[in-house]
Amino acid sequence: MSSLPSDQQRPRVAFVSLGCPKATVDSEQILTRLSREGYEISDPSSYEDADLVVINTCGFIDAAIDESLDAIGEALAANGKVIVTGCLGARARFVREAYPQVLDVLGPHAAEAVMRAVHRHLPMPETATDTVPPEGVRLTPQHYAYLKISEGCNHDCTFCVIPKLRGPLVSRPIHEVMNEAETLVSAGVREIIVIAQDTPAYGLDMGFRTDFWNGRPMKTRLLELANALGELGVWIRLHYMYPYPAVDRIVELMAEGKILPYLDVPLQHASSRILQAMRRPANTGNMIERIRRWRAICPDITIRSTFITGFPGETEEDFEELLRFLEEARLDRVGAFAYSPVEGASANTLPGAVPDELREERRQHLMELQEDISTQCLEARIGQEITVLVDEADEEEGAIARSQGDAPDIDGLVIIPEGDGIQPGDFVRVRIVDCDVHDLYAERIDDECDADD
């Protein structure tokens, strides 16, 4: 987070940010507004020192709801003045039943409403001088940043309530997105991670209308956006790529070196019957062919996905089909979740509930299989020379970096034993010498290089 001048006369707000990168961007927007109006942002671990606490919650699965409720309870006990926002805030009645003493309960992506609530409960005596940098307050390290290009989703997946929480798809104007990206690069960001609930649908709600950036006409569409972002000279990583046919064109940009060869495509399952019950694309055979085509277009591509085990109605045969799919697809990175009912999701009414213990047993089985596949994928990289982006560095402890195939917080790391002369945010050329189940180990072969090297 950007440092702010200390002023004991200014009202102090403690801020807690929970949930996914999309929620992180929401938090950054609120923090930027607070800071620009002169509020002092205090350490969230010291609620007693703050005049007010704002908690941006997550409310997608039970574990996230429990974490959010615990955070609210802790803040109330230590401070007493709490404003709740975020996805759990969309269920205001639920929050107020648990904690009737909260000051306000607001939904996600609600910076304006949060600011009004803060003004009401903690007025700013006078406007302070704006000391916030152009890129605003960020919760990520200085060398990478999330760029949210749209809000909401038009899909009606039966296990998900995001459209109810965040509304339908609303895309940002492409010139606004590009201006923000340029500002981030000017501030020293070396990797931009593009996020949305449904990234390839960007611009669909606008009819892909033509906009202008720096006098240049551009359709409001992911292909044009990715192409333009690729001209900024930094790593561009795309997340949450629903498998539309248009994704093939994006893979072509990866092959051209415009954006990182990294495809995060949440497939959720492989059984056509279960996919239909989820209201997801249900042609599994076609998905295998598409994966082969993506690899033919861009041989260096890293493909990650997520899957749900124990979805209502999932039989042993369905689960075995999922395992066979993983063996054939040989995805580089996989995350798996045991199905968790979400309040308001239509999947809750589906027949064939799978016992909790079996859901988790299947998840563990899937991850054991995938660990073997992922390890083999990493072993194949031993001996390669690649460019990595350094996240942490210490002359004695070495450096922790990421390859083009590793997104922050969710994928593996590249460990460099010698950290002398390396700084976070550096691009370094290395040779892969070893691996374990998740991470690569490398030796330096060059000092700092460019993103395109």
PyMOL commands that set and color helices and strands:
alter all, ss='L'
color gray80, all
select helices_A, chain A and resi 21-36+47-49+62-78+88-90+92-98+111-121+162-166+174-186+199-201+204-206+222-229+247-255+272-278+284-297+316-329+346-349+356-379
alter helices_A, ss='H'
color red, helices_A
select strands_A, chain A and resi 12-17+40-42+52-57+82-86+104-105+144-148+150-151+170-171+191-195+210-213+216-219+235-238+262-264+302-309+333-338+385-394+398-402+414-416+427-435+440-449
alter strands_A, ss='S'
color yellow, strands_A
deselect
rebuild
show_as cartoon
